[in-house]
Structure formats: structure tokens, C-alpha cells
Amino acid sequence: MELSDKIDRLVDTRSIIFSSHARTRMFERDISSEDILPILTNGEIIETYEDDTPCPSYLILGYIHDTAIHIVIAVCEDHIKIVTVYNPDDRWTHHKIRRQ
């Protein structure tokens, strides 16, 4: 199964777990779980961490009201874990390429 299909399936079934760290960051930035869902299915995966354990992780770029948001997710067999949510800083070019 393609990664995007797996993410779509897990979002559709609401098989999503938010880490306490992600919830704290979302609260600080006034981001709701409903803001996150469209980014999971329509955002752009800009980095892949296949060797992360217990599940591979991905950095997704999306936008909320024209504001860039990065979401780090771990995609497991039966759920997605939202690891953190943040606004990209100046280390990123166009919010998706790390500057050297």
C-alpha cells in the first residue's frame, strides 16, 4: 500500500494519536486537531525518517490560513502518531528545504 493511501485510510478512520508534546505545541500555537487533518491528507512530505522506531516518521509541510506548518508524524500499522507541530523558521527555504 502506498504511504499516501495508508495515511488517508488512517485519517478516514480517525486512527490518530496526538503526543502530549504535540498537544502542548498545538495549544501554544492555537492549532486544532481539525486544522491538522487536511494537512495530513493534502500536505507535502518533505523529509522521511524510515529508520525511526517504533514506526517510520515523516515531516509534512502544510498551511493553515496561509501560515506554513510543519507536522512530524509516525505512521504505524494501525495508527498515526502526531509527534510535534511547529512553524518552520529561517533554517528552511520556502518552508521545505533545509538551508546548508
Biopython code that builds the backbone (N, CA, C, O; Angstrom):
import numpy as np
from Bio.PDB.StructureBuilder import StructureBuilder

atoms = [
    (1, "MET", "N", (0.843, -1.177, 0.000)),
    (1, "MET", "CA", (0.000, 0.000, 0.000)),
    (1, "MET", "C", (0.893, 1.247, 0.000)),
    (1, "MET", "O", (1.854, 1.335, 0.764)),
    (2, "GLU", "N", (0.566, 2.188, -0.850)),
    (2, "GLU", "CA", (1.301, 3.447, -0.908)),
    (2, "GLU", "C", (1.155, 4.197, 0.415)),
    (2, "GLU", "O", (0.132, 4.088, 1.090)),
    (3, "LEU", "N", (2.182, 4.955, 0.777)),
    (3, "LEU", "CA", (2.146, 5.714, 2.020)),
    (3, "LEU", "C", (0.961, 6.674, 2.052)),
    (3, "LEU", "O", (0.266, 6.762, 3.064)),
    (4, "SER", "N", (0.724, 7.388, 0.965)),
    (4, "SER", "CA", (-0.387, 8.354, 0.950)),
    (4, "SER", "C", (-1.728, 7.652, 1.152)),
    (4, "SER", "O", (-2.610, 8.184, 1.826)),
    (5, "ASP", "N", (-1.887, 6.463, 0.572)),
    (5, "ASP", "CA", (-3.125, 5.695, 0.762)),
    (5, "ASP", "C", (-3.276, 5.257, 2.221)),
    (5, "ASP", "O", (-4.371, 5.290, 2.782)),
    (6, "LYS", "N", (-2.167, 4.850, 2.817)),
    (6, "LYS", "CA", (-2.199, 4.419, 4.214)),
    (6, "LYS", "C", (-2.561, 5.593, 5.128)),
    (6, "LYS", "O", (-3.373, 5.446, 6.042)),
    (7, "ILE", "N", (-1.955, 6.755, 4.878)),
    (7, "ILE", "CA", (-2.274, 7.941, 5.671)),
    (7, "ILE", "C", (-3.745, 8.293, 5.510)),
    (7, "ILE", "O", (-4.432, 8.558, 6.496)),
    (8, "ASP", "N", (-4.232, 8.296, 4.271)),
    (8, "ASP", "CA", (-5.649, 8.603, 4.018)),
    (8, "ASP", "C", (-6.567, 7.651, 4.780)),
    (8, "ASP", "O", (-7.548, 8.078, 5.388)),
    (9, "ARG", "N", (-6.241, 6.357, 4.744)),
    (9, "ARG", "CA", (-7.071, 5.355, 5.428)),
    (9, "ARG", "C", (-7.087, 5.596, 6.933)),
    (9, "ARG", "O", (-8.141, 5.540, 7.567)),
    (10, "LEU", "N", (-5.918, 5.863, 7.499)),
    (10, "LEU", "CA", (-5.838, 6.078, 8.945)),
    (10, "LEU", "C", (-6.525, 7.378, 9.368)),
    (10, "LEU", "O", (-7.116, 7.445, 10.445)),
    (11, "VAL", "N", (-6.449, 8.404, 8.527)),
    (11, "VAL", "CA", (-7.162, 9.653, 8.824)),
    (11, "VAL", "C", (-8.662, 9.427, 8.714)),
    (11, "VAL", "O", (-9.427, 9.877, 9.567)),
    (12, "ASP", "N", (-9.086, 8.726, 7.656)),
    (12, "ASP", "CA", (-10.521, 8.456, 7.460)),
    (12, "ASP", "C", (-11.133, 7.712, 8.641)),
    (12, "ASP", "O", (-12.283, 7.956, 9.006)),
    (13, "THR", "N", (-10.368, 6.810, 9.234)),
    (13, "THR", "CA", (-10.874, 6.037, 10.372)),
    (13, "THR", "C", (-10.546, 6.700, 11.714)),
    (13, "THR", "O", (-10.804, 6.138, 12.778)),
    (14, "ARG", "N", (-9.977, 7.896, 11.641)),
    (14, "ARG", "CA", (-9.605, 8.669, 12.833)),
    (14, "ARG", "C", (-8.679, 7.873, 13.754)),
    (14, "ARG", "O", (-8.782, 7.943, 14.978)),
    (15, "SER", "N", (-7.782, 7.124, 13.137)),
    (15, "SER", "CA", (-6.800, 6.341, 13.888)),
    (15, "SER", "C", (-5.567, 7.209, 14.120)),
    (15, "SER", "O", (-4.482, 6.926, 13.611)),
    (16, "ILE", "N", (-5.760, 8.260, 14.892)),
    (16, "ILE", "CA", (-4.726, 9.267, 15.105)),
    (16, "ILE", "C", (-4.535, 9.464, 16.604)),
    (16, "ILE", "O", (-5.497, 9.621, 17.356)),
    (17, "ILE", "N", (-3.279, 9.452, 17.015)),
    (17, "ILE", "CA", (-2.917, 9.694, 18.408)),
    (17, "ILE", "C", (-2.052, 10.955, 18.432)),
    (17, "ILE", "O", (-1.120, 11.088, 17.639)),
    (18, "PHE", "N", (-2.360, 11.866, 19.329)),
    (18, "PHE", "CA", (-1.564, 13.082, 19.497)),
    (18, "PHE", "C", (-0.669, 12.912, 20.718)),
    (18, "PHE", "O", (-1.157, 12.618, 21.810)),
    (19, "SER", "N", (0.630, 13.093, 20.542)),
    (19, "SER", "CA", (1.530, 13.036, 21.697)),
    (19, "SER", "C", (1.228, 14.223, 22.607)),
    (19, "SER", "O", (0.663, 15.225, 22.168)),
    (20, "SER", "N", (1.606, 14.103, 23.864)),
    (20, "SER", "CA", (1.392, 15.226, 24.780)),
    (20, "SER", "C", (2.198, 16.437, 24.323)),
    (20, "SER", "O", (1.754, 17.575, 24.472)),
    (21, "HIS", "N", (3.377, 16.192, 23.770)),
    (21, "HIS", "CA", (4.197, 17.286, 23.234)),
    (21, "HIS", "C", (3.461, 17.999, 22.102)),
    (21, "HIS", "O", (3.423, 19.229, 22.065)),
    (22, "ALA", "N", (2.877, 17.234, 21.181)),
    (22, "ALA", "CA", (2.141, 17.836, 20.062)),
    (22, "ALA", "C", (0.951, 18.637, 20.575)),
    (22, "ALA", "O", (0.703, 19.749, 20.107)),
    (23, "ARG", "N", (0.220, 18.084, 21.526)),
    (23, "ARG", "CA", (-0.937, 18.809, 22.079)),
    (23, "ARG", "C", (-0.513, 20.133, 22.721)),
    (23, "ARG", "O", (-1.189, 21.150, 22.564)),
    (24, "THR", "N", (0.601, 20.112, 23.439)),
    (24, "THR", "CA", (1.110, 21.341, 24.054)),
    (24, "THR", "C", (1.460, 22.367, 22.990)),
    (24, "THR", "O", (1.081, 23.534, 23.096)),
    (25, "ARG", "N", (2.188, 21.933, 21.959)),
    (25, "ARG", "CA", (2.582, 22.856, 20.876)),
    (25, "ARG", "C", (1.362, 23.378, 20.130)),
    (25, "ARG", "O", (1.317, 24.552, 19.765)),
    (26, "MET", "N", (0.383, 22.529, 19.902)),
    (26, "MET", "CA", (-0.837, 22.958, 19.217)),
    (26, "MET", "C", (-1.574, 24.000, 20.052)),
    (26, "MET", "O", (-2.070, 24.988, 19.510)),
    (27, "PHE", "N", (-1.652, 23.791, 21.355)),
    (27, "PHE", "CA", (-2.304, 24.751, 22.240)),
    (27, "PHE", "C", (-1.574, 26.093, 22.188)),
    (27, "PHE", "O", (-2.206, 27.144, 22.083)),
    (28, "GLU", "N", (-0.231, 26.053, 22.262)),
    (28, "GLU", "CA", (0.574, 27.278, 22.226)),
    (28, "GLU", "C", (0.382, 28.055, 20.926)),
    (28, "GLU", "O", (0.471, 29.283, 20.909)),
    (29, "ARG", "N", (0.120, 27.337, 19.847)),
    (29, "ARG", "CA", (0.023, 27.967, 18.520)),
    (29, "ARG", "C", (-1.416, 28.107, 18.030)),
    (29, "ARG", "O", (-1.654, 28.500, 16.888)),
    (30, "ASP", "N", (-2.368, 27.785, 18.895)),
    (30, "ASP", "CA", (-3.795, 27.879, 18.565)),
    (30, "ASP", "C", (-4.134, 27.069, 17.309)),
    (30, "ASP", "O", (-4.804, 27.553, 16.397)),
    (31, "ILE", "N", (-3.651, 25.824, 17.291)),
    (31, "ILE", "CA", (-3.911, 24.903, 16.185)),
    (31, "ILE", "C", (-4.790, 23.774, 16.715)),
    (31, "ILE", "O", (-4.472, 23.157, 17.732)),
    (32, "SER", "N", (-5.880, 23.510, 16.030)),
    (32, "SER", "CA", (-6.795, 22.449, 16.465)),
    (32, "SER", "C", (-6.499, 21.147, 15.722)),
    (32, "SER", "O", (-5.806, 21.139, 14.704)),
    (33, "SER", "N", (-7.033, 20.062, 16.246)),
    (33, "SER", "CA", (-6.875, 18.786, 15.543)),
    (33, "SER", "C", (-7.566, 18.848, 14.186)),
    (33, "SER", "O", (-7.116, 18.207, 13.236)),
    (34, "GLU", "N", (-8.650, 19.607, 14.081)),
    (34, "GLU", "CA", (-9.335, 19.754, 12.789)),
    (34, "GLU", "C", (-8.480, 20.524, 11.783)),
    (34, "GLU", "O", (-8.633, 20.334, 10.576)),
    (35, "ASP", "N", (-7.580, 21.391, 12.261)),
    (35, "ASP", "CA", (-6.636, 22.078, 11.370)),
    (35, "ASP", "C", (-5.613, 21.099, 10.807)),
    (35, "ASP", "O", (-5.138, 21.258, 9.683)),
    (36, "ILE", "N", (-5.284, 20.094, 11.598)),
    (36, "ILE", "CA", (-4.232, 19.137, 11.247)),
    (36, "ILE", "C", (-4.687, 18.145, 10.177)),
    (36, "ILE", "O", (-3.907, 17.802, 9.289)),
    (37, "LEU", "N", (-5.919, 17.685, 10.245)),
    (37, "LEU", "CA", (-6.384, 16.599, 9.371)),
    (37, "LEU", "C", (-6.188, 16.880, 7.883)),
    (37, "LEU", "O", (-5.681, 16.005, 7.181)),
    (38, "PRO", "N", (-6.562, 18.057, 7.359)),
    (38, "PRO", "CA", (-6.346, 18.286, 5.925)),
    (38, "PRO", "C", (-4.866, 18.304, 5.540)),
    (38, "PRO", "O", (-4.508, 17.940, 4.420)),
    (39, "ILE", "N", (-4.013, 18.725, 6.469)),
    (39, "ILE", "CA", (-2.577, 18.729, 6.174)),
    (39, "ILE", "C", (-2.061, 17.300, 6.064)),
    (39, "ILE", "O", (-1.199, 17.013, 5.234)),
    (40, "LEU", "N", (-2.579, 16.407, 6.893)),
    (40, "LEU", "CA", (-2.146, 15.013, 6.818)),
    (40, "LEU", "C", (-2.457, 14.404, 5.457)),
    (40, "LEU", "O", (-1.653, 13.645, 4.916)),
    (41, "THR", "N", (-3.611, 14.731, 4.906)),
    (41, "THR", "CA", (-4.016, 14.118, 3.638)),
    (41, "THR", "C", (-3.583, 14.914, 2.413)),
    (41, "THR", "O", (-3.446, 14.346, 1.329)),
    (42, "ASN", "N", (-3.365, 16.220, 2.564)),
    (42, "ASN", "CA", (-3.039, 17.054, 1.402)),
    (42, "ASN", "C", (-1.672, 17.711, 1.464)),
    (42, "ASN", "O", (-1.233, 18.320, 0.488)),
    (43, "GLY", "N", (-0.988, 17.594, 2.607)),
    (43, "GLY", "CA", (0.313, 18.235, 2.759)),
    (43, "GLY", "C", (1.387, 17.527, 1.946)),
    (43, "GLY", "O", (1.152, 16.485, 1.335)),
    (44, "GLU", "N", (2.564, 18.123, 1.959)),
    (44, "GLU", "CA", (3.703, 17.593, 1.203)),
    (44, "GLU", "C", (4.718, 16.979, 2.163)),
    (44, "GLU", "O", (5.193, 17.647, 3.081)),
    (45, "ILE", "N", (5.045, 15.719, 1.949)),
    (45, "ILE", "CA", (6.088, 15.073, 2.750)),
    (45, "ILE", "C", (7.423, 15.606, 2.259)),
    (45, "ILE", "O", (7.799, 15.402, 1.105)),
    (46, "ILE", "N", (8.145, 16.300, 3.157)),
    (46, "ILE", "CA", (9.396, 16.933, 2.739)),
    (46, "ILE", "C", (10.629, 16.243, 3.314)),
    (46, "ILE", "O", (11.738, 16.458, 2.825)),
    (47, "GLU", "N", (10.455, 15.424, 4.337)),
    (47, "GLU", "CA", (11.556, 14.614, 4.850)),
    (47, "GLU", "C", (10.999, 13.282, 5.321)),
    (47, "GLU", "O", (9.863, 13.186, 5.786)),
    (48, "THR", "N", (11.834, 12.255, 5.188)),
    (48, "THR", "CA", (11.454, 10.895, 5.556)),
    (48, "THR", "C", (12.488, 10.351, 6.529)),
    (48, "THR", "O", (13.692, 10.497, 6.317)),
    (49, "TYR", "N", (12.013, 9.725, 7.593)),
    (49, "TYR", "CA", (12.890, 9.121, 8.593)),
    (49, "TYR", "C", (12.497, 7.648, 8.728)),
    (49, "TYR", "O", (11.913, 7.241, 9.732)),
    (50, "GLU", "N", (12.820, 6.869, 7.718)),
    (50, "GLU", "CA", (12.408, 5.460, 7.639)),
    (50, "GLU", "C", (12.950, 4.611, 8.783)),
    (50, "GLU", "O", (12.341, 3.607, 9.153)),
    (51, "ASP", "N", (14.092, 5.007, 9.347)),
    (51, "ASP", "CA", (14.721, 4.196, 10.388)),
    (51, "ASP", "C", (14.220, 4.516, 11.792)),
    (51, "ASP", "O", (14.647, 3.881, 12.755)),
    (52, "ASP", "N", (13.323, 5.488, 11.924)),
    (52, "ASP", "CA", (12.781, 5.809, 13.247)),
    (52, "ASP", "C", (12.033, 4.602, 13.811)),
    (52, "ASP", "O", (11.442, 3.815, 13.071)),
    (53, "THR", "N", (12.073, 4.477, 15.133)),
    (53, "THR", "CA", (11.349, 3.401, 15.789)),
    (53, "THR", "C", (10.399, 4.003, 16.809)),
    (53, "THR", "O", (10.699, 5.060, 17.364)),
    (54, "PRO", "N", (9.296, 3.388, 17.069)),
    (54, "PRO", "CA", (8.885, 2.083, 16.571)),
    (54, "PRO", "C", (8.286, 2.114, 15.166)),
    (54, "PRO", "O", (8.038, 1.059, 14.584)),
    (55, "CYS", "N", (8.047, 3.315, 14.607)),
    (55, "CYS", "CA", (7.429, 3.429, 13.282)),
    (55, "CYS", "C", (8.169, 4.485, 12.470)),
    (55, "CYS", "O", (8.702, 5.435, 13.043)),
    (56, "PRO", "N", (8.213, 4.338, 11.156)),
    (56, "PRO", "CA", (8.828, 5.370, 10.317)),
    (56, "PRO", "C", (8.129, 6.718, 10.523)),
    (56, "PRO", "O", (6.919, 6.778, 10.741)),
    (57, "SER", "N", (8.914, 7.792, 10.449)),
    (57, "SER", "CA", (8.372, 9.133, 10.665)),
    (57, "SER", "C", (8.552, 9.981, 9.418)),
    (57, "SER", "O", (9.389, 9.700, 8.561)),
    (58, "TYR", "N", (7.735, 11.035, 9.343)),
    (58, "TYR", "CA", (7.726, 11.904, 8.167)),
    (58, "TYR", "C", (7.471, 13.336, 8.606)),
    (58, "TYR", "O", (6.711, 13.590, 9.540)),
    (59, "LEU", "N", (8.119, 14.264, 7.920)),
    (59, "LEU", "CA", (7.881, 15.684, 8.134)),
    (59, "LEU", "C", (6.989, 16.173, 7.007)),
    (59, "LEU", "O", (7.334, 16.046, 5.832)),
    (60, "ILE", "N", (5.847, 16.729, 7.364)),
    (60, "ILE", "CA", (4.866, 17.182, 6.382)),
    (60, "ILE", "C", (4.755, 18.698, 6.449)),
    (60, "ILE", "O", (4.681, 19.281, 7.531)),
    (61, "LEU", "N", (4.746, 19.327, 5.282)),
    (61, "LEU", "CA", (4.511, 20.765, 5.164)),
    (61, "LEU", "C", (3.076, 20.995, 4.747)),
    (61, "LEU", "O", (2.589, 20.390, 3.792)),
    (62, "GLY", "N", (2.406, 21.867, 5.464)),
    (62, "GLY", "CA", (1.049, 22.262, 5.106)),
    (62, "GLY", "C", (0.824, 23.702, 5.500)),
    (62, "GLY", "O", (1.718, 24.366, 6.025)),
    (63, "TYR", "N", (-0.366, 24.171, 5.243)),
    (63, "TYR", "CA", (-0.690, 25.573, 5.528)),
    (63, "TYR", "C", (-2.026, 25.665, 6.250)),
    (63, "TYR", "O", (-2.978, 24.952, 5.931)),
    (64, "ILE", "N", (-2.071, 26.564, 7.232)),
    (64, "ILE", "CA", (-3.308, 26.919, 7.912)),
    (64, "ILE", "C", (-3.465, 28.421, 7.730)),
    (64, "ILE", "O", (-2.675, 29.205, 8.255)),
    (65, "HIS", "N", (-4.487, 28.815, 6.985)),
    (65, "HIS", "CA", (-4.725, 30.243, 6.711)),
    (65, "HIS", "C", (-3.457, 30.922, 6.201)),
    (65, "HIS", "O", (-3.077, 31.979, 6.706)),
    (66, "ASP", "N", (-2.804, 30.333, 5.212)),
    (66, "ASP", "CA", (-1.594, 30.871, 4.577)),
    (66, "ASP", "C", (-0.368, 30.889, 5.483)),
    (66, "ASP", "O", (0.648, 31.486, 5.125)),
    (67, "THR", "N", (-0.439, 30.257, 6.633)),
    (67, "THR", "CA", (0.710, 30.155, 7.528)),
    (67, "THR", "C", (1.292, 28.752, 7.409)),
    (67, "THR", "O", (0.579, 27.761, 7.563)),
    (68, "ALA", "N", (2.601, 28.677, 7.133)),
    (68, "ALA", "CA", (3.264, 27.381, 6.983)),
    (68, "ALA", "C", (3.316, 26.650, 8.320)),
    (68, "ALA", "O", (3.574, 27.247, 9.365)),
    (69, "ILE", "N", (3.065, 25.353, 8.260)),
    (69, "ILE", "CA", (3.091, 24.481, 9.435)),
    (69, "ILE", "C", (3.877, 23.221, 9.075)),
    (69, "ILE", "O", (3.695, 22.652, 7.998)),
    (70, "HIS", "N", (4.742, 22.797, 9.977)),
    (70, "HIS", "CA", (5.400, 21.500, 9.860)),
    (70, "HIS", "C", (4.762, 20.567, 10.876)),
    (70, "HIS", "O", (4.539, 20.935, 12.030)),
    (71, "ILE", "N", (4.477, 19.358, 10.427)),
    (71, "ILE", "CA", (3.945, 18.324, 11.312)),
    (71, "ILE", "C", (4.841, 17.098, 11.177)),
    (71, "ILE", "O", (5.067, 16.607, 10.071)),
    (72, "VAL", "N", (5.347, 16.611, 12.292)),
    (72, "VAL", "CA", (6.101, 15.361, 12.290)),
    (72, "VAL", "C", (5.143, 14.267, 12.738)),
    (72, "VAL", "O", (4.538, 14.343, 13.808)),
    (73, "ILE", "N", (5.020, 13.238, 11.887)),
    (73, "ILE", "CA", (4.126, 12.122, 12.194)),
    (73, "ILE", "C", (4.906, 10.812, 12.154)),
    (73, "ILE", "O", (5.891, 10.680, 11.427)),
    (74, "ALA", "N", (4.451, 9.856, 12.940)),
    (74, "ALA", "CA", (4.934, 8.480, 12.857)),
    (74, "ALA", "C", (3.772, 7.661, 12.306)),
    (74, "ALA", "O", (2.660, 7.712, 12.834)),
    (75, "VAL", "N", (4.036, 6.911, 11.248)),
    (75, "VAL", "CA", (2.979, 6.115, 10.616)),
    (75, "VAL", "C", (3.211, 4.649, 10.966)),
    (75, "VAL", "O", (4.130, 4.005, 10.462)),
    (76, "CYS", "N", (2.345, 4.143, 11.849)),
    (76, "CYS", "CA", (2.411, 2.749, 12.273)),
    (76, "CYS", "C", (1.373, 1.944, 11.488)),
    (76, "CYS", "O", (0.651, 2.503, 10.663)),
    (77, "GLU", "N", (1.299, 0.655, 11.736)),
    (77, "GLU", "CA", (0.351, -0.192, 11.003)),
    (77, "GLU", "C", (-1.088, 0.234, 11.214)),
    (77, "GLU", "O", (-1.874, 0.287, 10.268)),
    (78, "ASP", "N", (-1.437, 0.541, 12.475)),
    (78, "ASP", "CA", (-2.848, 0.780, 12.781)),
    (78, "ASP", "C", (-3.164, 2.194, 13.257)),
    (78, "ASP", "O", (-4.299, 2.472, 13.644)),
    (79, "HIS", "N", (-2.182, 3.090, 13.235)),
    (79, "HIS", "CA", (-2.442, 4.469, 13.653)),
    (79, "HIS", "C", (-1.338, 5.410, 13.178)),
    (79, "HIS", "O", (-0.246, 4.993, 12.791)),
    (80, "ILE", "N", (-1.671, 6.690, 13.226)),
    (80, "ILE", "CA", (-0.697, 7.755, 13.002)),
    (80, "ILE", "C", (-0.492, 8.438, 14.345)),
    (80, "ILE", "O", (-1.458, 8.734, 15.049)),
    (81, "LYS", "N", (0.750, 8.687, 14.698)),
    (81, "LYS", "CA", (1.031, 9.460, 15.903)),
    (81, "LYS", "C", (1.544, 10.830, 15.478)),
    (81, "LYS", "O", (2.516, 10.932, 14.728)),
    (82, "ILE", "N", (0.889, 11.876, 15.958)),
    (82, "ILE", "CA", (1.357, 13.233, 15.723)),
    (82, "ILE", "C", (2.425, 13.493, 16.776)),
    (82, "ILE", "O", (2.129, 13.536, 17.970)),
    (83, "VAL", "N", (3.664, 13.665, 16.334)),
    (83, "VAL", "CA", (4.795, 13.814, 17.247)),
    (83, "VAL", "C", (4.951, 15.266, 17.679)),
    (83, "VAL", "O", (5.084, 15.550, 18.870)),
    (84, "THR", "N", (4.934, 16.192, 16.711)),
    (84, "THR", "CA", (5.031, 17.618, 17.019)),
    (84, "THR", "C", (4.460, 18.437, 15.876)),
    (84, "THR", "O", (4.287, 17.949, 14.759)),
    (85, "VAL", "N", (4.173, 19.685, 16.181)),
    (85, "VAL", "CA", (3.618, 20.633, 15.213)),
    (85, "VAL", "C", (4.315, 21.963, 15.463)),
    (85, "VAL", "O", (4.366, 22.430, 16.601)),
    (86, "TYR", "N", (4.858, 22.583, 14.403)),
    (86, "TYR", "CA", (5.548, 23.860, 14.606)),
    (86, "TYR", "C", (5.548, 24.686, 13.330)),
    (86, "TYR", "O", (5.268, 24.186, 12.240)),
    (87, "ASN", "N", (5.870, 25.968, 13.498)),
    (87, "ASN", "CA", (6.048, 26.860, 12.354)),
    (87, "ASN", "C", (7.507, 26.794, 11.942)),
    (87, "ASN", "O", (8.384, 26.987, 12.784)),
    (88, "PRO", "N", (7.801, 26.526, 10.666)),
    (88, "PRO", "CA", (9.195, 26.464, 10.233)),
    (88, "PRO", "C", (9.875, 27.818, 10.415)),
    (88, "PRO", "O", (9.259, 28.869, 10.238)),
    (89, "ASP", "N", (11.158, 27.770, 10.772)),
    (89, "ASP", "CA", (11.899, 29.009, 10.979)),
    (89, "ASP", "C", (12.805, 29.305, 9.787)),
    (89, "ASP", "O", (12.634, 28.728, 8.713)),
    (90, "ASP", "N", (13.761, 30.198, 9.979)),
    (90, "ASP", "CA", (14.620, 30.659, 8.888)),
    (90, "ASP", "C", (15.605, 29.604, 8.386)),
    (90, "ASP", "O", (16.304, 29.839, 7.400)),
    (91, "ARG", "N", (15.672, 28.454, 9.041)),
    (91, "ARG", "CA", (16.557, 27.388, 8.554)),
    (91, "ARG", "C", (15.992, 26.711, 7.317)),
    (91, "ARG", "O", (16.643, 25.850, 6.725)),
    (92, "TRP", "N", (14.795, 27.093, 6.926)),
    (92, "TRP", "CA", (14.110, 26.469, 5.797)),
    (92, "TRP", "C", (13.958, 27.459, 4.656)),
    (92, "TRP", "O", (13.611, 28.619, 4.880)),
    (93, "THR", "N", (14.217, 27.008, 3.429)),
    (93, "THR", "CA", (13.958, 27.794, 2.234)),
    (93, "THR", "C", (12.597, 27.376, 1.706)),
    (93, "THR", "O", (12.354, 26.190, 1.481)),
    (94, "HIS", "N", (11.715, 28.332, 1.510)),
    (94, "HIS", "CA", (10.346, 28.063, 1.045)),
    (94, "HIS", "C", (9.646, 27.057, 1.957)),
    (94, "HIS", "O", (8.769, 26.312, 1.519)),
    (95, "HIS", "N", (10.040, 27.045, 3.220)),
    (95, "HIS", "CA", (9.446, 26.195, 4.258)),
    (95, "HIS", "C", (9.668, 24.698, 4.032)),
    (95, "HIS", "O", (9.158, 23.882, 4.800)),
    (96, "LYS", "N", (10.431, 24.319, 2.977)),
    (96, "LYS", "CA", (10.553, 22.882, 2.739)),
    (96, "LYS", "C", (11.947, 22.376, 2.419)),
    (96, "LYS", "O", (12.128, 21.167, 2.269)),
    (97, "ILE", "N", (12.925, 23.234, 2.311)),
    (97, "ILE", "CA", (14.291, 22.792, 2.034)),
    (97, "ILE", "C", (15.190, 23.343, 3.132)),
    (97, "ILE", "O", (15.237, 24.551, 3.362)),
    (98, "ARG", "N", (15.910, 22.437, 3.815)),
    (98, "ARG", "CA", (16.827, 22.887, 4.870)),
    (98, "ARG", "C", (17.982, 23.653, 4.243)),
    (98, "ARG", "O", (18.583, 23.213, 3.263)),
    (99, "ARG", "N", (18.280, 24.806, 4.829)),
    (99, "ARG", "CA", (19.436, 25.578, 4.355)),
    (99, "ARG", "C", (20.705, 24.924, 4.872)),
    (99, "ARG", "O", (20.723, 24.336, 5.954)),
    (100, "GLN", "N", (21.741, 25.033, 4.102)),
    (100, "GLN", "CA", (23.029, 24.440, 4.476)),
    (100, "GLN", "C", (23.799, 25.336, 5.413)),
    (100, "GLN", "O", (24.905, 24.991, 5.828)),
]
sb = StructureBuilder()
sb.init_structure("model")
sb.init_model(0)
sb.init_chain("A")
sb.init_seg("    ")
for serial, (resi, resn, name, xyz) in enumerate(atoms, 1):
    if name == "N":
        sb.init_residue(resn, " ", resi, " ")
    sb.init_atom(name, np.array(xyz, "f"), 0.0, 1.0, " ", f" {name:<3s}", serial, name[0])
structure = sb.get_structure()
